[in-house]
Amino acid sequence: MITLLCQANAVVGEAQAQALETLPASNVEHLRIRYDTILSEAEAEAEAEAEAEAGNPPRPRRPGTRGRIKQSPAYNLIRRLRERRNEVLRFLTDLRVPFDNNQVERDLRLPKLKQKASGCFRSDTGAEDFAIICSCLSTLRKQSDDIFNSLVLTFQDCPPMPQLE
């Protein structure tokens, strides 16, 4: 699955380099078929291992119990990848969607670090102000603006406006 997703990301990168707005439908369909095939093989492997007493099949409900049945991590991953196929492969159909969420994680790291260092924000207003400042700085960084000059302009009452697409 990792190999398939990396290959799909490479195909999307090539399409973006050629300034295409979408991938050809045949490419998308081919990648989806391979995705489904890999999941089917994983399920079949899990069932085969279940016969050998060491697999990852869905666990049955024991009589007299209620609630959700705890499943193995492998079974849960296979099920989640099958149920969320459209979300996992969204980057194939919408080239504006990034392959990974690393940028989101980087954007969340600073507030979590601040919270960890100080224990908490003293007020909701302080947390909101911190979020606004972090958001503005992140936007300036993503748009390759000079942050120092942008801060100087902000304190001179002419803050730079982000370029919206």
N, C-alpha and C positions, 0 to 999 in steps of 0.2 A: 504494500500500500504506500509506503514511504517513497519507493522508487516511482510509482505511478504519479503521485502528487508532485514530486520534483520534476518529472518529465512534463506534466501539465503546466506547471509554473514556467518552465522553459518555453513551451509553446506559446503561452500568453505573453511572455517577454518578447519573443520574436514578433508577435502580432503588434504589440505596442511599439516596437522599434520601427515597424513598417507603417505606423500611424493608422492602423485599422481600428475601426470602432467596435467590431465584434469579431469573434472567431468564426470561421466557416462552420456551418451546422454539422457537416460531416465529421469534422475534428471533435466537436463537442460530443456528438453521439458516440463516436469511437471511444473517447475517454470515459464516458458514462458506462458503456458496456463493459469496458475493462474493470472499472470500479465495482460494478455489480458482480462480475465474475470473481474478483478477488474476495469479496464478501461471501459469496456462495462457497468458494473453496475453503474459507476459514470456518464457515458453519459446518461443512462436511467433515473437516478435520476435527472439529470439536466433537461431532457426533461419533466419529471413529474412535477417538480417544475415550469417549464415554463408555464405549463397550469394553475398553481395557481398564476401566475404573479410574482413569486419571484425567478425564476430559473436562470440558467447559459447557456441558449442555444446560438448558434451563433446569433449575432444581424444582422438583414437584412440591406441592403443598403437603405438609404433614397433617394428618387428621386431627381435628380439634384446635388448630391454630388459626389466628387471624392476622391481618396486616400484610404488609409487603414481604415477599420472600427474598432473602438475601441471595444474590447471584454472584458468580465469580467475576472478577474484573475483566477477563477476556470476553465472557459472554456479554457483559454490559457494554463493552466497547463495540463489539460487532453489532449489537442491537441499535446502539446510538448512531453509529455510522450509517446504518441502513435507514433509520427513521429520519435522520437529518441530512440525507444525501443532497438535497437542493441547497442547503446552507453551506455544507462542506465544499461543494463545487460551484458556489456562487461566483467566484472569481473567473470562471470560464465563460459565463453568460453576460457578466457585467464587468468590463475591463477596468472600471473605476475602483472596484473592490480589490483591496490588496490581498495577496496570497496568505499573509500571516497577520497577526495582531501585535507585532513587536512595537509599533508606534504607540498603540493604546497603552501597552504595558509601560513604556517609557514615560508617557504622559501621566500615568497614575503613580509612578515611583516617587516623585518629589513630594506630593502631599502625604503619602504613606511614611516617607522618611521624616518629614516634619512632625507628623503625629507621633511617630516612634520616639523622636528625640525629645519632644516636649511633653509627651504623654497624652495631650489632647489640645484642642483649640479652646481658648478661654470663653469664646462666645460664638454664636452662629454668624454674627456679622463678621468677625475675624476670619472664620472659615470661608465665608463667601468672598471677602476681599482677597484672601490668599488665592482662591480658585480663579478669580478674575485676573489677577496679576499673572499667575502661572499660564492661564489660557492665552493672554495677550503675548507673553514672551514666547510661548510655544509657536503661536501663529507667525510671529515675526521671524523666528528661527526657520520655520518651514518655508517661508517666502524669501529667505536669504536676505532679509533686511539687516542693516547695521543696528544692533540692539542698543549700543551706547547712544548713537545719534537719535534713535527713536525715544529713548528715555529722556534725553535732553529736550527734545521737542515736546514731549508730554509735560515736563515741568515748566515749559514756556507756554503752556495752554494751547498748543497746536499738535495734539497727538496724531501720529500717523494712522491712517485708516487702512485696514487690511484689504487686499484685493480679492474681491469675491468673484467666483467664476460665473 
